[in-house]
Amino acid sequence: MTYPLARRPGPSTGRLDLAMFSRVAGIHPEMAQRLVALGLLEPVRDSAGELWFARDQLLAVARIRRLRVGLGLNYSSLGLVADLLDRVAELERQLRMTSSRRTGGNPWM
């Protein structure tokens, strides 16, 4: 018999309600709602108006926390910095793909 290393919270759909998301992310539910209001998290609302978060939003919270603590950014500037980091990552990905095609598969030559 095998046991998982960690229990997977939430429904099998991969979405977490506000309470479970906040618990797993290690933040207060009001903070999660504030991050939603600032546009830093992107949940979906069901017909009852309840927030449901995809599991990848946990990574977004971790990123927000790292930026907040590591760079001392305020919450209103986090969106801009996160957008810029996403843009840089996309440009680097495109550069690697272009370089890979020119060098016959080796992306860094």
C-alpha angles and dihedrals in degrees: 000000000000130000127202117247090231132018114246108229125210135029123324089252089079093243124119127206119232096266095048093042091052092048094049093043092048095235134115115261090240089057090052089052090049091052089050091051090051090051093244093119125042113206126164124237122226124216090275091055094250118147119242121188128205114230091247087067087072087066089051090054091049090051092048091051092049092050093045095050100031099045100021092234121168118235095255092057094046092079093056094046092046091050091050092049090050090050092049090049091051092049091049090050091051091047092052091050092049093046091047092056092049096048097043098253104327104108098194103050 
